[in-house]
């Protein structure tokens, strides 16, 4: 219980913080403003009554004066709803009060509050014009009472100007604080959007990696399992044990390689995607292994690489594109397709092509994510990719991956 009480006390804002929050808050949208202004109007009315009672008997208000004095404080309740209208209502009630030559100090606090509200909520030009109009009306009314009182009013007009300037200053201060808060909120939204974008990109990258890894490995395992099953069923009495053993060894090797790549991907996930947690990216040096795996799976694969050192991101993109293209060829091109893989570095870009002479996907087959993933791989390094059937027979994948300006 004591811990909860200490926590509540520690998080409760201090009085100074509450005062600054009230000053910084927009007066036109502040919560409980009607209730608070009603309390303010009551306090000002009590102060006005005290000032009126402290004066000499000759200047104390008569019943009409008391009515006008107290009525002048009623509009203060709505000062933040209609500032200018409230000011003129107060002036309209205080004017006759002064004209009756009652105590002139009693309604002054309410008039100053109404003036301050207009200055703190209106544009500077409107504030200046309102101040001039109030001084003009007040001086005209005082001239009807006595010239001496009008001169005194002009002498204390500096207080009116000071109240107006104070209200304008508070208004600019609130605008300054609001601009700072808006910039901070905008920066926070930008950081949140950037974080969401990075999360989306990382999820997309992981989805591509898992798709490329699992689709390639499962396809090879399926092909080699079919080879083993075919050897076992072809002629049981003349069983080619060496062929079956080779097919099973190939399946085991594919599973080990897939397990290793999957472990690397999961380690990246456990390390929250830290760049240093990622192992070395696959590159052009891994293409011969892909070609050999496709040959073992039954594709007659030819590989031609005429490129030197390329950025690791470009090499990884090329590796994954070739991997997915070979997987599609083994899966959809029919038995023993002829597949040619060419990579050529020219004109500041890596040109990649994978062609086969197969029959292509079976009509009615549900499209997967392979082509989408290849295009995303190419776009990730600023390149382009197009894929489609060749005239007559076969399928082709072509990509252009720029080598300059790639991180």
N, C-alpha and C positions, 0 to 999 in steps of 0.2 A: 504494500500500500504506500509505504514511504517512497519507494522507487518511482511509482507512477506519479505521485505528487511532485517529486523533484523534476521529473521529465516535463510535466505540464508547466511548472514554473519556469523551467529553462527555455521552453519554446514560446512562452508568452511574450509578445512584443512589449518593449519598454515604453513608458509614457512619451519620451522624446520621439521614438519611432512612430507611435500612433499620431502624434501631432504633425510630423513631417508627411505622413501618409495622407492626412486630411488636407494639408496645404497643397500637396501635389495632385490630389484628386480633382477631376473635372467637376466644377460646381453644378453644372447643368445635368449631370448624370450621377451625382453622388447618391448613395443609398440613404434612406431615412431623412432626406433633406427637408421634407415638409414638417416632420416631427421636430427636428433640430431647430428649424427656423421658427416654429411656434414657441419653443422654449426661449429662443433668443428674443422674440418679440415681447414675451412676458417679462423677461429680465430688463429690456429696454424701457418697457412701460413702468416698471417699478422704479427704475432710476429717474425717469422723467417726473414721476409723482414726487419723489424725494426732492428733486431740484426745484420743483414748483412750490413745495411746502416750505423750503428753506428761505425763500425770498420774503421780502417785506409784504405786509398786508395789502398794500396798494397794487402790487403786481401779481398777486395770486389770481389764478383763473377763476372766472365766474362759472356757473353751471354749463353755459355754452362752451366756454374755454376748456373746461375739463372734458366735455364730450369730444370736442375737436382733437384735444391732445391724446386722449386714449384711442380715438378712432384712427389717428395717424399711424398707430403702431400695428393695426390689424393687417394692412397689406404686406407687412414684413414677412408674414407667414408664407407668402407665395413669391418671395423675392427672387428665388432661383428658378422659378417656373417662367415668370414674365418680368425680367429685371426692369426694362424701360417703363412698362405700364405701372409697375409698383412705384417707381420713382415719381412719376407724374401724379399718381394717386396720393402719395405722401405730401408732395408739394401742394396739391389742391386742398388738402386738409390743414396743412401748416400755414398756408397763406392767410386764410381768415383768422386763424389763431393769432398770428403776429399782428394782423390789422386791428384786432381788439386790444392791442398793447398789453398782452399778458407776458408772463416771464418768457423771455426769448431764448434762454439757455436750455429749457426743459426738452423741447423736441429736437435739439441739435443732434444727439447721438443717433436717433432713428434716421434723420436726414443723411448723416454721414454714412451709415450702413447702406442705405439705398443707393447713394452715389458710388460707394465702393463696389457694390454688386454690379452696377452698370459698367464701371471701368474694367472690372475683372472678367467680364463675359462678353463685352462688345469690342468692335474694332476701334483702333485709336481715333480715327476721324469722327466716328459717332460719339465717342467719349468726350472729345474736345467740344463738339457742337452742343452736346448735352450740358456740359459744364458752363458754357457761355449762356445757354438758354436759362439754366437754373439761376445763375448770378443775375441775369437781366430781370427775370421775373421777381426774384427776391428784392432786388434794389428798387424796382418799381413799386412793390407793395410797401416797403419801408418808407418810401418817399411820401406815401399817403398818410403815414403815421407822423413822422417827423424827419426833417432833413438831417438832424443830428444822428438819429438811428441809422439812416441810410449810409452816412459817412462811416459810422462804426462798422456797418456790414462790409463796406468796401475794404476797410482796414483789416478785417479778419478773413477776407476772401482767400488769403494765402493758405489757410487751413483747407478750404475747399479744393484748391489746386493741388495741395499735398496729398489729400485723400485720392484724388483722381490719378495722380502720378503713381501713388502706391498701388492702386488697383491695376493700372496698366503694367507696372513692373511685375506684379504677381502673375498676371496673365501671360506675359512673355516667359517668365520662369516656368510656369506649368507647361507651356508649349515646348520649351527646351527639354524638360524632363520627359515629356511624352515622346519627343523625337528620339531621345536616347533609348527609352524603353522599346520603341518600335524598331530601332536599329538592332538592339539586342535580340528581340524576338525574331526579326528577319534572319539574323545570323544563326540563331538556334534552329530555325526552320531549315536553313540551308545546310547546316551540319546534319540534321536529321535526314533530309532528303539525300545527302551524299552518303550517309551511313546505309540508308535503305538501298541506294543504287549499288553500293559495294556489295551488300549482302546478296542482292539479286544477281549481280555478275558472278559472285563466287558460287552461288547455287547453280547457275547455268554452266559454269566451268566444270563443277563437280559432276553435274548431270552428263555433260559431254564425255568426261573422262570415264565415268562408269559405263556409259553406253558403248564407247569405243572398245573398252577393255572387255566387257562381258559379251558384247555381240561378236567380237572377233574370236574370243576364246571358246564361247559356246558353239559357234559355227564350226571351228576346227575340231572340237571334241565330237560334235555330231557327225561330221564327215568321216573322221577316223573310226568312230564306233560303227558306222555303216560299212566301212571297209572290213573291219574285223568280223562283223556279222555275215557279210557276204562270203568271206573266206571260210567261215565255219559252216555255212549252209551250202556252199558250192559243191563240195564232194567230201562228205564226212569221212569216207574210208581213206581218202588220200589227203589228209589234213596238212596244210602248209603251216606247221607250227611257227616257223620263222616269221612268216608274214603276220600271223596273229600276234606274236610277241612284239614285232616292230610296231604294229598299230597300237597295242596297249602301251608300249613305251612312249610313243608319240602323245597319246592321251595323257599319260602321267606327266610328261614334260610340259605340255600345254597347261595343265592344272597347276603345276608348280609356278610357272611364269605368271599365270593369272593371279594366283594367291599372293605372289610378291608384289605385283602392281596394286592389287586391292589393299594390301597392308599399307603400302605407301600412301594411298589415297585416304585411308582411315586415319593414319597418323597426322595427315594435314588437317583433317577435321578435328581431331583431338587437340591440336595445337592452335585452334581458332583461325586456321588459314594463314598462319604466319609464313612469310616468304622464305625465311631461313629454314622452316620445317620441311619444305618441299624438296624432294630429292632432285637429282639432275634430270632436266627435261629430256625426253627422247628426241633424237635428231636424225639427220641424214645417215649417220653411221649405223642406225638400226634398220635401215631399209633392206639390206641383204637378208636379215633374219625374217622380215616379213615376207619377202619373196620366197625364201626357202620353205616357210610354213605354208604358203599357198601351194607350192609344188607338192609338198607332202599331202596336202588336202586334195590333190588331183588336178590343179590348174597348171597349164604349161606357161610358166611365168618367165618373162624376159625383163631384165632391169638395166637401165642405162642412166647413169648419173654423171653429168658434166657440170659440176658445180664445186666450188671450193668451200671455204668457211663461210657460213651464213649466221646471222643473229640467232640466238637460241630460240627465241619466240617463233621465228620463221621456220626454223628446223623442226620444232615441235608441231607447228601447224601442218607442215608438209608431211611429217610422219603420220599424224592422225588421219589426214585426208587419204593418203595411200593405204593406210590400214583399213579404213572403212570401205574404200573402193575395192580392195582385194576381197574383203569379207562379202560384199555384195556380189562380186563376180563368182566366188565359190558357191554362194548360196543360190543365186538366181540364173547364172549363165549356162546352166546345164552341165552334163558330164564332160570332164576334161576340156575346159575352155582354154583358148589361147589368150593370154593377158600380157600386154606390153605396158611397162611403166617407164616413163621418160622424165627426167628432170634436167633442165638446161638453164644456166645462168647467163642472161643477156639483158642489155638495156636497163641495168640497175634493178632487175627483178628476177625472181626464180619462177620459171615457167614449168608447170607440172601437168602431165597428162597420163591418164590410165584408161586404156581401151581394151575391149575384149570382143570376141566374135560369137558370144553366146546369144541365147534367145531372149534374154531379159526377164523381168519379173512375170510370173504367171498372171494372166488377166484375172481381176477380182481379188487379188491379194491386198490385204490391208496395208497401206503405206506406213512405214516406220519413221524414225527420226534421223536416219542416216544422212540423207541429202541435206536436211535442215542443219544437222550438226556440222557437216562439211562446209556449208556456206558460212555458218557462224565462225568456224575456225579461220576461214579466209578473211572475213571481215575483221576479226580480232587483231589482225596485223595490217589492216588497210588494204587487203587484196580483194579479188573478185573470183568467183567460181561459177561455172555453168556446167550442167550435166544433162544428158539426154541420149536417146537412142540414135544410132548411126543409120544412114540410109541403107536400107536392105536388111542388115543384120548387125547386131552388136550394140554396145553401149560405151559411151565416152564421158570421162570426167576431165575437165580442163580448169586449171587455176593459175592465176598470176598473183604472186606474192612479192610486194616491193621489199627491197633490201635496205633502203635508206629511211631514216627517221623512225625506226622500229626500236622500242625500248626492250 
